Structures are given as C-alpha cells and as structure tokens.
C-alpha cells in the first residue's frame, strides 16, 4: 500500500527528521537512506519496522540538522578546503575559467557532517530515535489504513459481481446435466454399434460420464471461498497474503468450470461467458490485493 509520513523531533544534538514512504510490494522490502553515523541504529530500526509493517516497499530517510555551536562549528572546514583545492587543480590542469559556487559546495557530502560527527551521534540517541520512528510508523499506518478502507469498498463491488456470476452459473448448471447425459449416451451407442449391451448399462455409463463433467463441486467451493473473502474484507486486519492464496484457489475453480462446461451446448456457452467474467473479477481483486496489507 502507498503512503507517506514525516516526523520532526528535537534531540540532544539537533533536529531529527524521519521520512517514511511506502509503495506496493508482495513482501516487506526495507531500504534505508541515512548518513553513515546512523548505521549503528539500523538493526533496531529494522526490527521496529518489521514489528509494525508486514508488507510494502518501504523507504526510510533520516536527516539530522545539528545545533550551531559557535562560529564556524557548523561546517567541516577541512572537507570544504579539499573540494576547493580539487576545483582549482582541475581548473589549472584543463585551463578552465570559473569560480566555485558556494551553494553547490555546501551540498557536497561531508561538508556538514563534522558538525554532528561520530561524537554527536552515538548509542545514547537510540531511545529518542526509536520513539520518533515509532511515531512516524504510526502516521504511515494511519495513511495506509485510510487507503485500505477505500480499496475494500472497490473490492466489495467486485465481490457483488462475482457472486452474481456464480449464482448465474448455478442456475444454468441444472440445464447442462441432462444435455451431457444425452450426448454421452449417443456417443456410447455409436461406439458400441450393434454390440449387445443392455440399455440400462448404457444409461448408467452416460450418467457417470456426465457426473464427471458436472460443475456442482466447483460452484460449491467458489461459493464457500466467496463467503470467506467477504468475511475477511468485513473483518479487516492483516489480510493481504491470505487474499492472495484464496484468490488463487478461486481462479483454479473458475478454470475447472470452464473446462468442464465446454461443449455443453447453448447453456455451456452461457456458462463460459459468465466464468470468463468471473475470472476477470478475480484478477481485478488480485491486482488490488497487492495494495492491501
């Protein structure tokens, strides 16, 4: 599910900013963007994120704006001098004209890191950092929950269409069983020719063959799965991965319904049209299910 959250907190060394961005993903895919000094907190942050979020491509960005501690203390003078020296050396080597842009120089890596430095970011910052991250996760989850509620309304509409298709197929199913029995009986009689087979035996074999092509079991399972799907959507919670599995089963039953009803005359063609529509409903729900945790 998509979402964005941002938290700013005053900590002992400056102002901490945490941004979380979430986009759709089948599993939980975490990506960290931070200055090197925050690496000591990555395992703790990763654990906290896994406890609260189960699904999505999650990008976490950390920024620390240090407090100014006197003139010149807020930038790394040595790093800036190194960049200026390199600029002038390149100008001399290639006979280029131009002056360095201070606005650009201040964006180069390391120019401001000395103000925080390893001494400014240490393990004592962990409680404040994790508390801020927890608040940011809460804001992100609230955004994702609102989106989930809107998606569920769309899925409910697809469910209505799907259930109508299942009911329509069930109504047509009663008409294809006698058709299949008659058709199989004709085929058996044609194959046997003049063989002395009792009529009752032929009728029995035709009934058995027709029974193998019956879609009653598939329709029953589709109805059960549909009821479970609606229950999951109504109850909410963490349902994304369960939806994936349930929809795979429904798609399998729809495919079996299509294969069994092919060649069942006019009723079979109507069932085929309804089953194809049913598969389209299932696929649309599967696409949306990727957005749901």
N, C-alpha and C positions, 0 to 999 in steps of 0.2 A: 504494500500500500504506500501511497505517496504521502509526504508530509514534511514540514519544516518547523524547527523550533530553535530559539536563540535565548540564551541566558547571560546576563552580565552580573558579576559579583565582585565586590571589593575584598581582596585577600591581602595578606600581610605585605606582599611585595608589589602590589599594583592592582589593576583592574583585569579580572579574568573574564574572557568571553568564550562561550561554548556554543557552537552551531551544530545541529544535527539535521541531516537531510536523508529522507527515505524514499526509495523508488521500488517498484515491483521486483520481486525475485522469488524463486521457488523455495529457497532456503534462507539462512541468515548469513549475509556476506558483509563483513565489517571492514571498513577502510579508515585509517587514521591519518590525519594531516596535522602536524604539530612540529614545534621546534624540538631539537634533539633532547633538551633537558627534561621534557615531559615523558620520555621513553620509560623512565623508571615507574611511571604510573599505568603503563599500557595494560599490563596483565589485570590489574584491579579494575580498570575501566572496562576491559573486555568482559570480565566476569559479571560486572553490574549490568552491562548491556544484554548479555545472554540471559540473565535472570528476568529481565523485563520485556525483552523483544524476542519473538520466535521466528520472524520471517521478514525478509526485505533486504535490499542493498542499502546499507547504512553508511553514510559518510559523516565522520566526526572531525570537526576543525576546532583547534584550540588556539587562542591568542592571549598573550599576557602583555598588557601595556604597563610598563613599570612606573612607579612614582619617581619624580625627578628628585635627585638627592644632591643638589648643588650645581653650580655652573659647570657645564661640560661633562657631567657624570651620566647623562642620559644617552650618550652615543659612544661607539667604540672608535676611539681616535686612531688606534693602530690599523684597524681594518680599513678605515676611510683613507688613511695615508697610503696604504698598499694599493687600493684601487686607483687613487690619483697618480701614483708612481707608474702603474701599469698603463694608464691612459696616456701619460706623457711619453713613455717609452715607445708605445705604438705610433704616436704622432711623429716622433723623430725617425723611427725605422721606415715609415712609409711616406714621410714628408707630407703629412696631413695637417690641415689647419682646423682649428676649432677649440672650444673651451668646454670643460666638463659641466654638465648640468647637475646642480646640487640636488634638485628634486628627484632626479633619477638615481643619483648616488645614494640617497637616503633609503631607497627601496631595495638596494643590493643586500644579499644575505650576509649576516654577521655585523652589519653596521650598528644595529641597535641591540644585539644580543648581549653585549657586555654589560648593559645596564641591569639586566636580570642576572645573567651569568649562572654558573653552577651553584654559587653561594646563595642566589636569590630563589632558586627552585630546588628544594630538597624534599625529603620524605615527610617533613613536618607539614607540608602543604596538602598532603593526601586527604585528610578529613574535609577540608574546605572544597577541594577539587571534586571529590566524590559526591558531596552534598549538592554542589552546583550541577553536576552531571545528572544526578537523580532527579532534580527539579526539571532539567531540560528534557529528560526522557518522559517525565510526566506530561509536559506540554506537548511533546511529539505524539504521545499515545492518545491524548485528547483529540488532536487533529485527525489521527488515523481512525479513531472511533467514530467521529462525525462522518468521515468519508465512508466507513464501513456501513453505517446505518443507511446512507443514501444508496449504496450498492445493493444492499439487501432488498430495498424496495424494487429495484430493477430486476433482481433475481426472482422476487415473488411474482412479478408479471410473467416472466419466462416460465415459472412453475405452473401458473394458470394455463398457459398454452399447452404445456407438456401434458398436464393431466387431462385436458380435453382431448388431446390426440390419443392418449391411452384408452380413454373411455370410448372414443370413436372406433378404434381398432377392435376393442372387445365386442362392440355391437356387430361389427362385420364378421368377426370370428365365427359366430354361430352359423353363418351362411356358407362358409367355405368348407366345413367338415363334411356335410352331405355331398358337396361337389367333389371333394377329393376322394371320398369313398366310391362314388360312381365312376370317377375317372380311373382309379386304380383297378376297380373291378373289370372295366373294359380292357385295360392293358393285360391283366392276368388271363382273361378269357382269350384274348388274341394270341398270347404267347403259348397257351396250352393247346389251343386249336381243338382237335377232336378228342383229346385225352379225357378219359372217364373220371372226371373229378366232380365230387358232389357239389351242388350249388351252395350248400351251407358252408362248405370248406372255402370256396372262392370268396363268399361274402365275408367270412372270418378274416381271411388274409387281407382283403381290401380294407377292412376296418382297422386291422393292425397297422398297415402302411399309412392309412390316413391319420391314425393316432400319433405316429412318429412325426408327422408334419403339423400336428396341432400346436398352436402357439399359446395355449392356456397357461402353461407354466411360466413362459416368458412374460406374459402380461401380469401374472400374479407377482412375479419378482419386481417388475417395473413399478407396480402399484406400491409394493412394500418399500422399495427404495425411494420412491417419490414422497411417501409419507415421512420417511426418516429424514429426507432432505429438507422438507418443510419444517419438521420439528427442530432440526439443527439451526435453521435460519431464524426461527422464532425465539429459540433459547439464547442464541448468540454465543459469546465466548470465543475460545480459540478453535476455529473450525476449518481453517484453510486446507490443511493437509488431509483431513478426513473427507472434505468435499472432493478433493482430487480422486481419492480412492473410490468413493461412492459413484461419482460420475463416470469413471472408467467401467464400473460394473453395469451401469445403465446403458452405456454405449454398446457394451457387449450384447446385452439382451436385445437392444434395438437391431443390431446386425443379424442376430439369430432370427428375429421376427421377419426381417426382410428376406432372408434366405429360405425360410420355411414357407412363406406365403407366395413366393414367386410361382407363376404358372397355375394360380388358383382362380383363373377366370376374372370376371369383372370385379368381384369382391377383392380378389388378390391385388388387382391394380390399385384399388382404392386404399387398401392396407399399405401398399408400397408408398403411395403418396403421403399418407399420414405418418408412416415410420420415418420417411426421409425428413419430414418436418420436425418430427421428434428428435432425430439426430441433430438437426440444426439448432434446436433449443438447447440440447445438452452441450453442444460445442460452444454456444454463446455463454452458457453458465460456466463452463470450464475456463473460458477466457477471463471472465470476471472473477472467478475463484482465485486466480493468480494474484488478484489485488487484495485478497482477504487473508488476514492472519488467523 
